[in-house]
Amino acid sequence: MRVQYTLPGLQPRQLNQPEIEATPASFKSRVRRLSQALPRGWKHLLHLDVTPTGLEFIGPPPSADDMEMLDAETRRRRWRELLDRQTRLYEERGASEEESEEHQMARRMHSLLLNYQMLED
Amino acid sequence: MNDLKDAWTARDRSLVAEKAYLLLQQGRCQEAEILLDGLLAIDPQNRYCRLALATVWVAQGDLRKAVEQFDRLITFYPNDIEIRTRRCEAYLRLNWLREAKADLGWLKQVTGGEQIGRLQLLIEVDPLKSQE
């Protein structure tokens, strides 16, 4: 009697192995064949090519005091207050004034944030 | 510059940093850079923003700009292991072995661990590169 130990559809995966040779191969030819089968370079095998410096390694910023507890409504209100306050400050200061590089960068950031605000409204 | 820091409170900066983080997660690096630059103009010693900016540049392959940021970070935080490790990585990718070895030497003195072992292996085998 022949017993079927495997379930149909759940057969063990076929290994991608070379066919067994009729005559035993020499040790040298086996080593050569195995080394040809190695997928990529040693750096890949040791995961040395995975540089831990991608964007995925940037975590969330440390949040200030009660930030984590804010609901969406409060968060929106804070954004609005922030941008209104900054806009007032920039209007008071005026655009004609000579600005340092730092001020220009902050102003650029503020403009971008205002754009986001307008898109949300 | 102090007036900027007065105008943008810690809470404001935290909100903007959060926004920059969300943009980075969406792969909108250029917009995130504008926010991070702005935050750094207000608070140049902000570790999170500078490290995030350096990481963006590493990811974009602009390693020299990244190293500039790491250098500045190290002047503010000379004993920070993460910053040294990341700078060492950037040096290695630039193939600046002398600088990488100096950082690795410092890291060895201060700590040990998987990350450093990896860097050491990369540095030690580098002369073998041509034989690959």
gemmi code that builds the backbone of each chain (N, CA, C; Angstrom):
import gemmi

chains = {
    "A": [
        ("MET", (0.840, -1.184, 0.000), (0.000, 0.000, 0.000), (0.886, 1.249, 0.000)),
        ("ARG", (0.489, 2.250, -0.748), (1.290, 3.465, -0.848), (0.579, 4.573, -0.072)),
        ("VAL", (1.303, 5.175, 0.858), (0.692, 6.237, 1.673), (1.099, 7.596, 1.115)),
        ("GLN", (0.122, 8.470, 0.934), (0.386, 9.827, 0.454), (0.558, 10.734, 1.675)),
        ("TYR", (1.776, 11.162, 1.923), (2.031, 11.960, 3.120), (1.769, 13.447, 2.922)),
        ("THR", (1.610, 13.869, 1.716), (1.416, 15.315, 1.472), (0.008, 15.591, 0.980)),
        ("LEU", (-0.488, 16.769, 1.307), (-1.823, 17.157, 0.852), (-1.720, 17.788, -0.531)),
        ("PRO", (-2.665, 17.474, -1.392), (-2.635, 18.102, -2.717), (-2.739, 19.623, -2.557)),
        ("GLY", (-1.952, 20.379, -3.264), (-1.971, 21.850, -3.164), (-1.051, 22.364, -2.091)),
        ("LEU", (-0.583, 21.458, -1.246), (0.362, 21.884, -0.212), (1.658, 21.092, -0.353)),
        ("GLN", (2.063, 20.919, -1.555), (3.292, 20.175, -1.822), (4.491, 20.993, -1.380)),
        ("PRO", (5.520, 20.335, -0.913), (6.734, 21.091, -0.590), (7.236, 21.815, -1.829)),
        ("ARG", (7.774, 23.033, -1.596), (8.227, 23.821, -2.743), (9.361, 23.107, -3.464)),
        ("GLN", (9.305, 23.250, -4.749), (10.382, 22.674, -5.550), (11.642, 23.485, -5.337)),
        ("LEU", (12.682, 22.843, -4.926), (13.943, 23.567, -4.743), (14.595, 23.751, -6.101)),
        ("ASN", (15.151, 24.904, -6.242), (15.785, 25.223, -7.517), (17.194, 24.629, -7.551)),
        ("GLN", (17.221, 23.315, -7.522), (18.519, 22.653, -7.487), (18.829, 22.056, -8.846)),
        ("PRO", (20.086, 22.019, -9.166), (20.425, 21.375, -10.434), (20.129, 19.881, -10.361)),
        ("GLU", (19.889, 19.350, -11.493), (19.562, 17.921, -11.526), (20.728, 17.081, -11.011)),
        ("ILE", (20.365, 16.021, -10.351), (21.420, 15.150, -9.819), (22.104, 14.439, -10.980)),
        ("GLU", (23.391, 14.564, -10.935), (24.117, 13.968, -12.047), (24.171, 12.447, -11.895)),
        ("ALA", (24.210, 11.818, -12.997), (24.249, 10.354, -12.976), (25.542, 9.862, -12.331)),
        ("THR", (26.617, 10.511, -12.701), (27.904, 10.138, -12.105), (28.285, 11.176, -11.057)),
        ("PRO", (28.860, 10.749, -9.940), (29.221, 11.722, -8.903), (30.228, 12.757, -9.421)),
        ("ALA", (29.871, 14.073, -9.157), (30.746, 15.138, -9.647), (31.960, 15.284, -8.734)),
        ("SER", (32.999, 15.870, -9.269), (34.182, 16.084, -8.442), (33.897, 17.211, -7.441)),
        ("PHE", (34.661, 17.238, -6.389), (34.475, 18.260, -5.359), (34.659, 19.653, -5.967)),
        ("LYS", (35.655, 19.770, -6.819), (35.956, 21.065, -7.438), (34.760, 21.592, -8.252)),
        ("SER", (34.163, 20.690, -9.023), (33.037, 21.144, -9.854), (31.834, 21.493, -8.989)),
        ("ARG", (31.669, 20.788, -7.866), (30.555, 21.108, -6.971), (30.740, 22.497, -6.355)),
        ("VAL", (31.974, 22.781, -5.905), (32.257, 24.096, -5.307), (32.014, 25.188, -6.345)),
        ("ARG", (32.449, 24.941, -7.568), (32.286, 25.940, -8.624), (30.794, 26.208, -8.877)),
        ("ARG", (30.044, 25.108, -8.901), (28.613, 25.237, -9.163), (27.915, 25.991, -8.027)),
        ("LEU", (28.316, 25.674, -6.785), (27.708, 26.350, -5.636), (28.045, 27.835, -5.621)),
        ("SER", (29.302, 28.145, -5.939), (29.683, 29.561, -5.915), (28.987, 30.340, -7.021)),
        ("GLN", (28.664, 29.642, -8.111), (27.908, 30.311, -9.178), (26.468, 30.576, -8.739)),
        ("ALA", (26.011, 29.718, -7.826), (24.625, 29.848, -7.384), (24.443, 30.965, -6.360)),
        ("LEU", (25.540, 31.472, -5.780), (25.411, 32.546, -4.795), (24.760, 33.762, -5.451)),
        ("PRO", (23.759, 34.321, -4.805), (22.952, 35.341, -5.478), (23.710, 36.624, -5.818)),
        ("ARG", (24.329, 37.231, -4.841), (25.002, 38.499, -5.101), (26.296, 38.560, -4.302)),
        ("GLY", (26.847, 39.728, -4.217), (28.139, 39.893, -3.553), (28.084, 39.662, -2.057)),
        ("TRP", (29.245, 39.585, -1.484), (29.330, 39.321, -0.046), (28.724, 40.455, 0.774)),
        ("LYS", (28.778, 41.674, 0.256), (28.208, 42.803, 0.995), (26.702, 42.638, 1.147)),
        ("HIS", (26.105, 42.125, 0.069), (24.662, 41.911, 0.110), (24.332, 40.812, 1.121)),
        ("LEU", (25.130, 39.743, 1.078), (24.869, 38.626, 1.990), (24.985, 39.045, 3.457)),
        ("LEU", (25.927, 39.931, 3.731), (26.124, 40.380, 5.114), (25.265, 41.597, 5.458)),
        ("HIS", (24.446, 42.006, 4.483), (23.567, 43.181, 4.658), (24.366, 44.452, 4.894)),
        ("LEU", (25.582, 44.471, 4.369), (26.406, 45.664, 4.555), (26.017, 46.766, 3.572)),
        ("ASP", (25.255, 46.398, 2.558), (24.841, 47.408, 1.583), (23.571, 48.141, 2.025)),
        ("VAL", (23.029, 47.707, 3.142), (21.832, 48.377, 3.648), (22.289, 49.496, 4.574)),
        ("THR", (22.341, 50.686, 4.020), (22.831, 51.806, 4.813), (21.729, 52.337, 5.718)),
        ("PRO", (21.967, 52.369, 7.009), (20.902, 52.839, 7.902), (20.792, 54.352, 7.910)),
        ("THR", (20.640, 54.937, 6.750), (20.575, 56.396, 6.678), (19.441, 56.867, 5.774)),
        ("GLY", (18.535, 55.982, 5.473), (17.424, 56.369, 4.606), (16.385, 57.181, 5.366)),
        ("LEU", (15.419, 57.669, 4.623), (14.382, 58.508, 5.229), (13.606, 57.764, 6.318)),
        ("GLU", (13.560, 56.432, 6.160), (12.798, 55.663, 7.143), (13.435, 55.715, 8.537)),
        ("PHE", (14.677, 56.207, 8.584), (15.340, 56.288, 9.884), (15.063, 57.611, 10.603)),
        ("ILE", (14.269, 58.455, 9.972), (13.886, 59.686, 10.648), (12.616, 59.407, 11.439)),
        ("GLY", (12.734, 59.520, 12.726), (11.568, 59.283, 13.572), (10.768, 60.560, 13.735)),
        ("PRO", (9.662, 60.492, 14.441), (8.889, 61.717, 14.682), (9.655, 62.668, 15.605)),
        ("PRO", (9.393, 63.952, 15.490), (10.108, 64.894, 16.363), (9.640, 64.786, 17.803)),
        ("PRO", (10.506, 65.147, 18.735), (10.037, 65.164, 20.126), (8.930, 66.203, 20.257)),
        ("SER", (7.808, 65.808, 20.787), (6.682, 66.754, 20.812), (6.704, 67.607, 22.081)),
        ("ALA", (6.249, 68.823, 21.912), (6.227, 69.759, 23.037), (5.064, 69.443, 23.963)),
        ("ASP", (5.304, 69.589, 25.216), (4.368, 69.359, 26.336), (3.119, 68.542, 25.991)),
        ("ASP", (2.020, 69.210, 25.653), (0.730, 68.531, 25.535), (0.366, 68.156, 24.103)),
        ("MET", (1.326, 68.246, 23.189), (1.013, 68.055, 21.761), (0.332, 66.732, 21.438)),
        ("GLU", (0.813, 65.662, 22.100), (0.287, 64.334, 21.759), (-1.192, 64.199, 22.105)),
        ("MET", (-1.631, 64.992, 23.071), (-2.998, 64.862, 23.554), (-3.998, 65.693, 22.733)),
        ("LEU", (-3.489, 66.447, 21.787), (-4.379, 67.362, 21.060), (-5.310, 66.625, 20.112)),
        ("ASP", (-6.584, 67.043, 20.132), (-7.486, 66.478, 19.130), (-7.365, 67.307, 17.843)),
        ("ALA", (-7.993, 66.822, 16.791), (-7.829, 67.454, 15.479), (-8.291, 68.911, 15.487)),
        ("GLU", (-9.377, 69.170, 16.201), (-9.939, 70.524, 16.228), (-8.967, 71.510, 16.904)),
        ("THR", (-8.446, 71.099, 18.048), (-7.512, 71.966, 18.788), (-6.248, 72.194, 17.961)),
        ("ARG", (-5.818, 71.127, 17.309), (-4.615, 71.233, 16.484), (-4.825, 72.262, 15.345)),
        ("ARG", (-5.986, 72.192, 14.703), (-6.301, 73.130, 13.624), (-6.320, 74.564, 14.151)),
        ("ARG", (-6.918, 74.712, 15.358), (-7.001, 76.054, 15.947), (-5.595, 76.600, 16.230)),
        ("ARG", (-4.733, 75.721, 16.725), (-3.351, 76.153, 17.018), (-2.621, 76.581, 15.754)),
        ("TRP", (-2.831, 75.811, 14.697), (-2.208, 76.164, 13.422), (-2.675, 77.546, 12.969)),
        ("ARG", (-3.981, 77.731, 13.082), (-4.553, 78.999, 12.621), (-3.998, 80.162, 13.447)),
        ("GLU", (-3.949, 79.980, 14.758), (-3.412, 81.029, 15.642), (-1.964, 81.334, 15.300)),
        ("LEU", (-1.215, 80.258, 15.113), (0.214, 80.415, 14.786), (0.389, 81.246, 13.510)),
        ("LEU", (-0.323, 80.854, 12.478), (-0.141, 81.522, 11.183), (-0.677, 82.956, 11.205)),
        ("ASP", (-1.777, 83.167, 11.914), (-2.306, 84.540, 12.026), (-1.296, 85.437, 12.742)),
        ("ARG", (-0.740, 84.913, 13.821), (0.236, 85.685, 14.606), (1.458, 86.009, 13.762)),
        ("GLN", (1.972, 85.003, 13.067), (3.167, 85.223, 12.249), (2.885, 86.198, 11.110)),
        ("THR", (1.712, 86.063, 10.514), (1.354, 86.958, 9.409), (1.311, 88.405, 9.906)),
        ("ARG", (0.701, 88.602, 11.080), (0.644, 89.959, 11.665), (2.058, 90.502, 11.866)),
        ("LEU", (2.934, 89.652, 12.420), (4.313, 90.078, 12.690), (5.030, 90.485, 11.399)),
        ("TYR", (4.828, 89.692, 10.358), (5.488, 90.002, 9.082), (4.923, 91.278, 8.479)),
        ("GLU", (3.619, 91.487, 8.657), (3.004, 92.722, 8.128), (3.533, 93.946, 8.871)),
        ("GLU", (3.706, 93.800, 10.188), (4.237, 94.914, 10.982), (5.666, 95.244, 10.583)),
        ("ARG", (6.423, 94.184, 10.355), (7.844, 94.376, 10.030), (8.009, 94.990, 8.629)),
        ("GLY", (7.124, 94.615, 7.737), (7.167, 95.161, 6.381), (8.136, 94.406, 5.501)),
        ("ALA", (7.865, 94.436, 4.220), (8.662, 93.646, 3.272), (9.899, 94.392, 2.789)),
        ("SER", (9.882, 95.723, 2.915), (10.980, 96.510, 2.344), (12.271, 96.394, 3.181)),
        ("GLU", (12.110, 96.032, 4.427), (13.261, 95.970, 5.332), (14.301, 94.942, 4.851)),
        ("GLU", (15.573, 95.283, 5.029), (16.651, 94.340, 4.688), (16.549, 93.127, 5.612)),
        ("GLU", (16.493, 91.976, 5.015), (16.321, 90.783, 5.847), (17.571, 89.931, 5.857)),
        ("SER", (17.870, 89.364, 7.001), (18.991, 88.423, 7.078), (18.579, 87.113, 6.407)),
        ("GLU", (19.570, 86.269, 6.163), (19.274, 84.971, 5.519), (18.323, 84.143, 6.382)),
        ("GLU", (18.537, 84.237, 7.685), (17.687, 83.481, 8.615), (16.224, 83.927, 8.509)),
        ("HIS", (16.058, 85.257, 8.449), (14.689, 85.773, 8.328), (14.040, 85.351, 7.017)),
        ("GLN", (14.847, 85.326, 5.968), (14.306, 84.908, 4.662), (13.854, 83.448, 4.700)),
        ("MET", (14.668, 82.634, 5.363), (14.314, 81.203, 5.453), (13.033, 81.017, 6.266)),
        ("ALA", (12.944, 81.765, 7.353), (11.744, 81.666, 8.195), (10.519, 82.159, 7.420)),
        ("ARG", (10.721, 83.218, 6.626), (9.609, 83.754, 5.837), (9.155, 82.742, 4.774)),
        ("ARG", (10.137, 82.066, 4.189), (9.828, 81.036, 3.184), (9.006, 79.902, 3.813)),
        ("MET", (9.435, 79.532, 4.989), (8.715, 78.469, 5.714), (7.285, 78.930, 5.997)),
        ("HIS", (7.163, 80.175, 6.433), (5.857, 80.726, 6.753), (4.946, 80.747, 5.511)),
        ("SER", (5.517, 81.143, 4.365), (4.724, 81.177, 3.125), (4.212, 79.786, 2.767)),
        ("LEU", (5.094, 78.812, 2.902), (4.685, 77.439, 2.577), (3.559, 76.977, 3.510)),
        ("LEU", (3.700, 77.308, 4.779), (2.664, 76.912, 5.737), (1.333, 77.611, 5.427)),
        ("LEU", (1.434, 78.859, 4.995), (0.209, 79.581, 4.609), (-0.470, 78.913, 3.423)),
        ("ASN", (0.360, 78.442, 2.481), (-0.199, 77.726, 1.323), (-0.956, 76.479, 1.759)),
        ("TYR", (-0.360, 75.752, 2.682), (-1.044, 74.540, 3.181), (-2.381, 74.926, 3.818)),
        ("GLN", (-2.346, 76.030, 4.567), (-3.559, 76.484, 5.251), (-4.654, 76.823, 4.233)),
        ("MET", (-4.247, 77.524, 3.166), (-5.226, 77.907, 2.137), (-5.809, 76.677, 1.451)),
        ("LEU", (-4.956, 75.676, 1.220), (-5.440, 74.448, 0.575), (-6.436, 73.711, 1.468)),
        ("GLU", (-6.206, 73.810, 2.766), (-7.104, 73.107, 3.697), (-8.452, 73.809, 3.830)),
        ("ASP", (-8.437, 75.142, 3.696), (-9.683, 75.927, 3.893), (-10.689, 75.709, 2.762)),
    ],
    "B": [
        ("MET", (18.576, 87.285, 15.348), (18.105, 85.899, 15.340), (17.236, 85.606, 16.570)),
        ("ASN", (17.561, 86.292, 17.687), (16.788, 86.054, 18.896), (15.332, 86.441, 18.715)),
        ("ASP", (15.093, 87.501, 17.918), (13.709, 87.912, 17.714), (12.926, 86.825, 16.985)),
        ("LEU", (13.614, 86.063, 16.139), (12.955, 84.941, 15.465), (12.544, 83.883, 16.479)),
        ("LYS", (13.447, 83.617, 17.393), (13.158, 82.590, 18.396), (12.030, 83.046, 19.329)),
        ("ASP", (11.956, 84.358, 19.527), (10.850, 84.887, 20.339), (9.534, 84.774, 19.582)),
        ("ALA", (9.608, 85.050, 18.271), (8.383, 85.045, 17.466), (7.837, 83.631, 17.278)),
        ("TRP", (8.743, 82.674, 17.139), (8.310, 81.278, 16.946), (8.553, 80.528, 18.254)),
        ("THR", (7.501, 80.296, 18.992), (7.647, 79.637, 20.297), (8.001, 78.155, 20.116)),
        ("ALA", (8.384, 77.527, 21.213), (8.728, 76.091, 21.171), (7.541, 75.281, 20.657)),
        ("ARG", (6.349, 75.708, 21.051), (5.144, 74.994, 20.617), (4.935, 75.146, 19.104)),
        ("ASP", (5.166, 76.369, 18.614), (5.054, 76.612, 17.161), (6.024, 75.712, 16.406)),
        ("ARG", (7.256, 75.720, 16.896), (8.309, 74.955, 16.203), (7.998, 73.459, 16.225)),
        ("SER", (7.405, 73.037, 17.321), (7.046, 71.628, 17.429), (5.989, 71.250, 16.390)),
        ("LEU", (5.023, 72.137, 16.211), (3.980, 71.891, 15.205), (4.581, 71.803, 13.801)),
        ("VAL", (5.501, 72.731, 13.519), (6.092, 72.765, 12.182), (6.988, 71.530, 11.970)),
        ("ALA", (7.720, 71.148, 13.016), (8.586, 69.962, 12.897), (7.742, 68.721, 12.611)),
        ("GLU", (6.597, 68.661, 13.249), (5.681, 67.540, 13.017), (5.218, 67.513, 11.555)),
        ("LYS", (4.939, 68.710, 11.034), (4.510, 68.824, 9.634), (5.638, 68.369, 8.693)),
        ("ALA", (6.862, 68.796, 9.028), (8.016, 68.404, 8.204), (8.175, 66.884, 8.206)),
        ("TYR", (7.985, 66.297, 9.356), (8.078, 64.835, 9.476), (7.032, 64.137, 8.604)),
        ("LEU", (5.806, 64.671, 8.629), (4.740, 64.078, 7.807), (5.079, 64.189, 6.318)),
        ("LEU", (5.644, 65.339, 5.934), (6.029, 65.522, 4.522), (7.117, 64.526, 4.130)),
        ("LEU", (8.070, 64.312, 5.036), (9.146, 63.351, 4.749), (8.586, 61.949, 4.565)),
        ("GLN", (7.619, 61.626, 5.396), (7.005, 60.304, 5.288), (6.296, 60.117, 3.950)),
        ("GLN", (5.825, 61.245, 3.403), (5.158, 61.175, 2.091), (6.149, 61.313, 0.948)),
        ("GLY", (7.418, 61.438, 1.277), (8.456, 61.571, 0.257), (8.522, 62.967, -0.356)),
        ("ARG", (7.891, 63.939, 0.303), (7.912, 65.322, -0.223), (9.106, 66.047, 0.394)),
        ("CYS", (10.283, 65.641, -0.068), (11.531, 66.086, 0.571), (11.777, 67.584, 0.393)),
        ("GLN", (11.468, 68.120, -0.791), (11.764, 69.537, -1.031), (10.959, 70.441, -0.099)),
        ("GLU", (9.691, 70.105, 0.064), (8.863, 70.908, 0.962), (9.340, 70.754, 2.406)),
        ("ALA", (9.684, 69.525, 2.766), (10.189, 69.279, 4.124), (11.474, 70.065, 4.363)),
        ("GLU", (12.311, 70.137, 3.338), (13.571, 70.884, 3.461), (13.314, 72.354, 3.765)),
        ("ILE", (12.307, 72.927, 3.116), (11.987, 74.347, 3.360), (11.606, 74.550, 4.830)),
        ("LEU", (10.803, 73.629, 5.338), (10.385, 73.751, 6.737), (11.571, 73.538, 7.684)),
        ("LEU", (12.385, 72.537, 7.377), (13.531, 72.250, 8.253), (14.538, 73.403, 8.227)),
        ("ASP", (14.759, 73.951, 7.038), (15.651, 75.116, 6.918), (15.127, 76.287, 7.750)),
        ("GLY", (13.830, 76.505, 7.650), (13.208, 77.591, 8.410), (13.370, 77.377, 9.908)),
        ("LEU", (13.135, 76.150, 10.336), (13.258, 75.849, 11.764), (14.703, 76.010, 12.236)),
        ("LEU", (15.644, 75.651, 11.369), (17.057, 75.785, 11.743), (17.502, 77.246, 11.740)),
        ("ALA", (16.857, 78.062, 10.905), (17.166, 79.493, 10.935), (16.736, 80.088, 12.271)),
        ("ILE", (15.660, 79.550, 12.810), (15.154, 80.035, 14.100), (15.977, 79.465, 15.250)),
        ("ASP", (16.271, 78.168, 15.151), (16.988, 77.495, 16.237), (18.096, 76.608, 15.635)),
        ("PRO", (19.280, 77.187, 15.420), (20.343, 76.438, 14.721), (20.806, 75.181, 15.455)),
        ("GLN", (20.549, 75.120, 16.755), (21.032, 73.950, 17.511), (19.991, 72.844, 17.603)),
        ("ASN", (18.909, 72.982, 16.865), (17.858, 71.967, 16.927), (18.378, 70.648, 16.341)),
        ("ARG", (18.606, 69.714, 17.224), (19.227, 68.441, 16.834), (18.342, 67.676, 15.859)),
        ("TYR", (17.052, 67.600, 16.187), (16.148, 66.811, 15.358), (16.133, 67.323, 13.914)),
        ("CYS", (15.961, 68.638, 13.771), (15.822, 69.209, 12.422), (17.107, 69.044, 11.617)),
        ("ARG", (18.238, 69.284, 12.256), (19.497, 69.190, 11.507), (19.793, 67.739, 11.120)),
        ("LEU", (19.502, 66.832, 12.027), (19.733, 65.417, 11.724), (18.779, 64.945, 10.610)),
        ("ALA", (17.557, 65.427, 10.673), (16.580, 65.061, 9.629), (17.040, 65.611, 8.276)),
        ("LEU", (17.512, 66.853, 8.281), (17.967, 67.479, 7.038), (19.178, 66.717, 6.464)),
        ("ALA", (20.102, 66.371, 7.349), (21.278, 65.609, 6.902), (20.853, 64.262, 6.327)),
        ("THR", (19.886, 63.641, 6.966), (19.417, 62.329, 6.507), (18.743, 62.439, 5.138)),
        ("VAL", (18.025, 63.539, 4.934), (17.396, 63.766, 3.624), (18.485, 63.853, 2.556)),
        ("TRP", (19.545, 64.571, 2.854), (20.604, 64.728, 1.866), (21.360, 63.424, 1.612)),
        ("VAL", (21.541, 62.642, 2.664), (22.170, 61.324, 2.464), (21.288, 60.477, 1.551)),
        ("ALA", (19.998, 60.497, 1.846), (19.060, 59.694, 1.051), (19.038, 60.158, -0.401)),
        ("GLN", (19.256, 61.464, -0.613), (19.251, 61.992, -1.982), (20.626, 61.901, -2.635)),
        ("GLY", (21.592, 61.400, -1.885), (22.932, 61.208, -2.434), (23.809, 62.447, -2.380)),
        ("ASP", (23.326, 63.515, -1.729), (24.139, 64.733, -1.599), (24.949, 64.628, -0.305)),
        ("LEU", (25.983, 63.796, -0.383), (26.693, 63.430, 0.843), (27.530, 64.564, 1.428)),
        ("ARG", (28.070, 65.420, 0.555), (28.891, 66.523, 1.070), (28.042, 67.495, 1.894)),
        ("LYS", (26.858, 67.773, 1.387), (25.966, 68.659, 2.146), (25.573, 68.002, 3.475)),
        ("ALA", (25.380, 66.701, 3.421), (25.029, 65.973, 4.644), (26.173, 66.060, 5.650)),
        ("VAL", (27.394, 65.875, 5.154), (28.555, 65.924, 6.056), (28.670, 67.314, 6.701)),
        ("GLU", (28.369, 68.359, 5.935), (28.393, 69.726, 6.506), (27.437, 69.815, 7.703)),
        ("GLN", (26.267, 69.221, 7.534), (25.289, 69.251, 8.628), (25.768, 68.430, 9.813)),
        ("PHE", (26.345, 67.255, 9.517), (26.861, 66.423, 10.619), (27.974, 67.161, 11.361)),
        ("ASP", (28.835, 67.854, 10.588), (29.920, 68.618, 11.216), (29.367, 69.666, 12.185)),
        ("ARG", (28.347, 70.371, 11.714), (27.752, 71.401, 12.571), (27.116, 70.774, 13.809)),
        ("LEU", (26.458, 69.642, 13.592), (25.829, 68.953, 14.731), (26.870, 68.544, 15.764)),
        ("ILE", (28.027, 68.086, 15.270), (29.054, 67.614, 16.202), (29.665, 68.786, 16.987)),
        ("THR", (29.674, 69.976, 16.377), (30.150, 71.121, 17.166), (29.171, 71.423, 18.314)),
        ("PHE", (27.886, 71.171, 18.074), (26.899, 71.412, 19.137), (26.823, 70.236, 20.119)),
        ("TYR", (26.942, 69.016, 19.562), (26.784, 67.806, 20.394), (27.986, 66.873, 20.170)),
        ("PRO", (29.132, 67.229, 20.753), (30.353, 66.470, 20.442), (30.338, 65.014, 20.912)),
        ("ASN", (29.490, 64.695, 21.865), (29.497, 63.319, 22.392), (28.316, 62.491, 21.907)),
        ("ASP", (27.686, 62.932, 20.843), (26.497, 62.234, 20.350), (26.906, 61.051, 19.455)),
        ("ILE", (26.581, 59.861, 19.911), (27.000, 58.642, 19.200), (26.280, 58.494, 17.861)),
        ("GLU", (24.975, 58.790, 17.859), (24.202, 58.621, 16.614), (24.741, 59.522, 15.499)),
        ("ILE", (25.055, 60.754, 15.854), (25.540, 61.693, 14.835), (26.884, 61.224, 14.278)),
        ("ARG", (27.774, 60.786, 15.176), (29.092, 60.288, 14.729), (28.932, 59.078, 13.819)),
        ("THR", (28.037, 58.193, 14.208), (27.835, 56.977, 13.419), (27.346, 57.328, 12.022)),
        ("ARG", (26.413, 58.260, 11.963), (25.863, 58.638, 10.653), (26.896, 59.374, 9.816)),
        ("ARG", (27.723, 60.190, 10.487), (28.760, 60.880, 9.716), (29.759, 59.865, 9.171)),
        ("CYS", (30.074, 58.863, 9.998), (31.010, 57.825, 9.563), (30.457, 57.098, 8.334)),
        ("GLU", (29.160, 56.821, 8.356), (28.507, 56.193, 7.200), (28.663, 57.065, 5.956)),
        ("ALA", (28.422, 58.367, 6.141), (28.513, 59.296, 5.002), (29.949, 59.348, 4.479)),
        ("TYR", (30.910, 59.383, 5.380), (32.323, 59.378, 4.974), (32.640, 58.132, 4.148)),
        ("LEU", (32.133, 57.003, 4.622), (32.412, 55.749, 3.912), (31.823, 55.770, 2.511)),
        ("ARG", (30.630, 56.336, 2.411), (30.006, 56.393, 1.077), (30.737, 57.364, 0.168)),
        ("LEU", (31.377, 58.359, 0.782), (32.187, 59.287, -0.007), (33.580, 58.723, -0.298)),
        ("ASN", (33.869, 57.599, 0.380), (35.184, 56.962, 0.295), (36.274, 57.802, 0.975)),
        ("TRP", (35.886, 58.574, 1.979), (36.846, 59.351, 2.762), (37.276, 58.490, 3.956)),
        ("LEU", (38.207, 57.581, 3.661), (38.548, 56.562, 4.661), (39.221, 57.135, 5.901)),
        ("ARG", (40.087, 58.123, 5.700), (40.817, 58.678, 6.852), (39.824, 59.273, 7.865)),
        ("GLU", (38.876, 60.029, 7.356), (37.880, 60.658, 8.230), (36.979, 59.596, 8.875)),
        ("ALA", (36.626, 58.587, 8.069), (35.770, 57.513, 8.599), (36.486, 56.786, 9.732)),
        ("LYS", (37.782, 56.533, 9.532), (38.548, 55.827, 10.569), (38.631, 56.667, 11.844)),
        ("ALA", (38.766, 57.966, 11.686), (38.837, 58.840, 12.868), (37.532, 58.756, 13.656)),
        ("ASP", (36.406, 58.794, 12.944), (35.111, 58.685, 13.634), (34.943, 57.311, 14.270)),
        ("LEU", (35.375, 56.282, 13.541), (35.246, 54.926, 14.079), (36.103, 54.772, 15.346)),
        ("GLY", (37.295, 55.358, 15.311), (38.165, 55.317, 16.497), (37.477, 55.943, 17.694)),
        ("TRP", (36.835, 57.072, 17.448), (36.113, 57.746, 18.539), (34.971, 56.855, 19.042)),
        ("LEU", (34.242, 56.274, 18.096), (33.091, 55.431, 18.465), (33.532, 54.202, 19.261)),
        ("LYS", (34.687, 53.646, 18.857), (35.204, 52.467, 19.567), (35.519, 52.803, 21.011)),
        ("GLN", (36.074, 53.992, 21.190), (36.429, 54.401, 22.546), (35.193, 54.578, 23.412)),
        ("VAL", (34.155, 55.098, 22.804), (32.965, 55.455, 23.577), (32.008, 54.273, 23.758)),
        ("THR", (31.877, 53.480, 22.718), (30.876, 52.407, 22.791), (31.279, 51.228, 21.905)),
        ("GLY", (30.514, 50.189, 21.973), (30.670, 49.060, 21.057), (29.278, 48.642, 20.653)),
        ("GLY", (29.168, 47.776, 19.675), (27.824, 47.348, 19.293), (27.751, 46.974, 17.838)),
        ("GLU", (26.576, 46.571, 17.464), (26.347, 46.054, 16.113), (26.692, 47.076, 15.037)),
        ("GLN", (26.218, 48.285, 15.265), (26.402, 49.333, 14.260), (27.892, 49.611, 14.033)),
        ("ILE", (28.634, 49.614, 15.103), (30.055, 49.923, 14.992), (30.799, 48.749, 14.359)),
        ("GLY", (30.366, 47.547, 14.705), (30.966, 46.361, 14.098), (30.798, 46.375, 12.593)),
        ("ARG", (29.635, 46.825, 12.164), (29.339, 46.919, 10.745), (30.264, 47.929, 10.069)),
        ("LEU", (30.420, 49.091, 10.707), (31.283, 50.132, 10.148), (32.727, 49.644, 10.075)),
        ("GLN", (33.140, 48.958, 11.145), (34.519, 48.468, 11.186), (34.774, 47.482, 10.055)),
        ("LEU", (33.812, 46.606, 9.856), (33.949, 45.615, 8.785), (34.054, 46.325, 7.432)),
        ("LEU", (33.222, 47.339, 7.236), (33.258, 48.078, 5.967), (34.602, 48.754, 5.758)),
        ("ILE", (35.159, 49.305, 6.820), (36.444, 50.004, 6.691), (37.571, 49.008, 6.454)),
        ("GLU", (37.543, 47.897, 7.202), (38.640, 46.939, 7.109), (38.709, 46.258, 5.747)),
        ("VAL", (37.549, 46.032, 5.156), (37.565, 45.299, 3.886), (37.704, 46.233, 2.700)),
        ("ASP", (37.716, 47.527, 2.972), (37.746, 48.465, 1.858), (38.915, 48.254, 0.899)),
        ("PRO", (40.135, 47.973, 1.420), (41.238, 47.750, 0.485), (40.980, 46.573, -0.454)),
        ("LEU", (40.054, 45.693, -0.066), (39.769, 44.524, -0.900), (38.803, 44.850, -2.042)),
        ("LYS", (38.283, 46.077, -2.011), (37.266, 46.454, -2.998), (37.690, 46.137, -4.433)),
        ("SER", (38.926, 46.476, -4.714), (39.400, 46.312, -6.088), (39.468, 44.842, -6.489)),
        ("GLN", (39.509, 43.959, -5.481), (39.607, 42.533, -5.798), (38.240, 41.875, -5.968)),
        ("GLU", (37.168, 42.648, -5.721), (35.812, 42.080, -5.800), (35.510, 41.529, -7.178)),
    ],
}
model = gemmi.Model(1)
for chain_id, residues in chains.items():
    chain = gemmi.Chain(chain_id)
    for i, (resn, *xyz) in enumerate(residues, 1):
        res = gemmi.Residue()
        res.name, res.seqid = resn, gemmi.SeqId(i, " ")
        for name, pos in zip(("N", "CA", "C"), xyz):
            atom = gemmi.Atom()
            atom.name, atom.element = name, gemmi.Element(name[0])
            atom.pos, atom.b_iso = gemmi.Position(*pos), 0.0
            res.add_atom(atom)
        chain.add_residue(res)
    model.add_chain(chain)
structure = gemmi.Structure()
structure.add_model(model)
structure.setup_entities()
